[in-house]
Amino acid sequence: MTIHPTAIIDPGAELHESVTVGPYTIIEKGVRIGPHTEIKSHCLISGPSSIGAGNVIGPFATIGAPPQDLKYKGEDSTLVVGDNNQIREYVSIHRGTAADRNETTVGSNNLLMGYVHIAHDCVVGNHAILANAATLAGHVTIHDRAILGGMVAVHQFTRIGEHSYIGGMSGISLDVPPFIIVSGTRKETRVSGINKVGLKRCGYDNETIRLLDKAFRIIFLTSGLLLKEALEKTLEEIPNCEPVTRLVDFFRTSKQGVVRTTNDKE
């Protein structure tokens, strides 16, 4: 274990012997940190928090702080972070609340760029990218491989679907479907189409991308259909494509409502 002499480690914290801790970092009681995680200078790691293996936590990050929620009265709650995440400078991630799931969860292999904020009770999946100053309100769910541009703000209880792409400075108050590109303000969030480039980079074949594009056109571009009718038509015309089924299921399980307005060019 390499701990800078100016770092302060509470005796109640548990650090693997391979952990590195930089200057002036403070690690409080109830924190557990797994193998080969590197914590840079001036960080504050609070507990109860569990941080996995191979993470890099940048300078001035605040990890595991109490939730910013007036209903929070000091109840025990947790933060769980997986493996191999890049958590850059000034990122803040808060613990959960008793009013919800009592836990904030960040998966593995995520890139959280500078000044990202993840509020209480959020769930971030795996391989997601949150660009600089992206901000999640409480209770937000980010599914695997979603990408949020710089300064994106996501309203509480909103879901961001897998492989979706949200353009920078967007305000999101409705669920964002999987595989879709969106951008805009909370009043005018617009859908551009399927995230074809992202899907190709993740190994989706051309036929699957074609079927997702067909599903997009049925759900988003076919006039005269109610959403329920558009979803039924999608499954009738594309019956055996698992990603298309997941797209339809995302709509059917939404509680916030789903972004559906398209760009004029579509």
C-alpha positions, 0 to 999 in steps of 0.5 A: 500500500502506498499512502502519502504521509499527508493523507488521513485514513480512518482506522475504520476504513478497509483498504487493500494492500495495493491501493494508492492514496495521494496527498491530502486525501481523507478516507473516512470510517466505513469505506472499503476499497479494492485492489489496485485502486488509485486515489489522487490528491485532495479527495474525500471518500466517505462511508459507508461506501464500497469501491471495487478494483482498478478504479482511478479517482481524480483530484478533489473528487467527493465520493460517498458524501451524504445525500443532498436531500432535506428528508435525509436525517442521517440514516445509514445508507451506502454507495457501491462502486464497481471496478475499472472506473475512471472518476475524474477531478471534482466528481461528486457521488452521493449515498442513497436515502432511506426513502428509496433504495438506500443505495447509490450504485455505479457499475464498472468500466465507466468514464465520469469526466470532470465535475460530473455529479451523481445524486442519491439513489442513482443507478449507473450501469456499465461502460457508460460515459458522462462528459464534463459537468453532466448532472444526475438528480436523485433516483436516475437510472443510466443503462449500459453504454449510454453516453451523456454529453457535457453539461447534460442535466437529467431530472429525478426518476428519469431512465436513460436507455442502453446505447443512447446518446444525449447531446451536450447541454440537453435538459432531460425530464422524460425517459430516453429510449435505448439506441436513440440520439436525443438533444434539446431543452426540457421543453423541446427534447428531440430525437434524431434517429438510431445511434448507428455509429455507437452500435457499430462500435459496440459490435452490432451487425448491420442487420440488427441496426437495420431492424432497429432503424425500422423500429424507430421509423414505426414508433417515431415517424409513422403518423396516425398511430397511438403509441400503443398501436405503434409498439404493437405494429413494431413487434408484428413487423419485427418479431424476432429481434431482441434489441427491438423487443427491449426498445418496445419494453422500455416504452411499456415500462416507463413511468415518466413518459418517453421522449418521442418528438423527432427533428423536423428533418425526419 
